[in-house]
């Protein structure tokens, strides 16, 4: 299991979820990915995408400027 | 829907919304005879998923939104331009008949959507700029693909709309609809048809 980060700041939806999808494709099951975005819509997009694809959203944090989502890659 | 189209459709048995849209877009690509790159395909899939959660598609005056965007601070302006572009794409592709209700041509949405994406591409940083340039450049193709999906279920365009759209934008799909509605003339009638 390894930790990775993805900087999706300044990208508009649906680009953060597309970038997340591409990044997750390079990772292995159990890996942790922390995604940082500035478009608040990304939280909903990435959470839905994770639910559909069997990845787990472990935590999310929304501040005034940024959204952070930590997910664990599923099998 | 013609028999040829019907027979080329496969039953979609994908277990979730994401893969269902993905399969539909791939079927439309196959039907239309084109292949989108992965980013454009994903953009369409996620945009469709986002819009399916909205119940007020086409309710707002998009030209006003476009104009208002010019006065917004950067981040909000980018969001608004993206929204105008996406709305125009969805309306012209999946709901072209809405143009009639608004007393505009479908190409109105094509021009506005292209302009919004183009404007966004000129204002945003390099990584995304390429995407929005591409969306502006391939707007008609993307609309055609969405109309192909629409036509799996019911006709997307009436013949007059198809003629307008074809002459305004060169849409290949509109041309196909026009062709499908053309009445073939028997050779023996051709002379008299020309005379009158």
Interface residues (C-beta under 8 A of the other chain):
Chain A: X10 X11 X12 X13 X14 X15 X17 X18 X21 X38 X39 X41 X45 X48 X49 X52 X53
Chain B: X16 X17 X18 X19 X39 X42 X43 X46 X47 X49 X50 X75 X78 X79 X82 X124 X125 X127 X128 X131
